[in-house]
Amino acid sequence: MITDANLTLSAAQAVTATAFSTNTIDLSQVRDIGAGEELNIYVNVDTTATAAGAATVNFQIVTSANANLSSPTIIGQTDAIPKANLVAGKQIVIPIPRSFINQPGQRYLGLQFTVGTGPLTAGAFSSGVIIDAPDSGLKNYPSGFAVK
């Protein structure tokens, strides 16, 4: 899996209650996002989710006319995932519907973390747009290099 800073939605974003990704992708920019490719949103659990109760998280791909993703339209999502399944290193892949790529309707693309039966007491996630779904044996390492 190759990631791109311009397609990163969250980088170890702490989530305890329902929230939007810290970054959005402005689809009005002149670029050809995913022409002819199946696109996905990946979510990596960086910090194991914990909660006093039986919390769940539903990851939703959203679009909005607003950069802060207010009044979003959900275009893809996971089921509610129990906190017990959101352990560090877990990866989730959500396909971006082809109909969205062919005819985007709103300007901004992002991710919503919907916490149910919460709040979480801990949990951090990284996410972004990718072409290829990661292998089950994929390992994430912190970046330790600089591009010159």
Secondary structure, DSSP 8 states (H G I E B T S, - for coil): ----GGGEEEEEEE-SSSEE-S--EETTSS---STTS--EEEEEEEEEEE-SS--EEEEEEEEESSTT--S-EEEEE---EEGGG--TT-EEEEE--HHHHHS--SSEEEEEEEEES---SEEEEEEEEESS---TT-----------
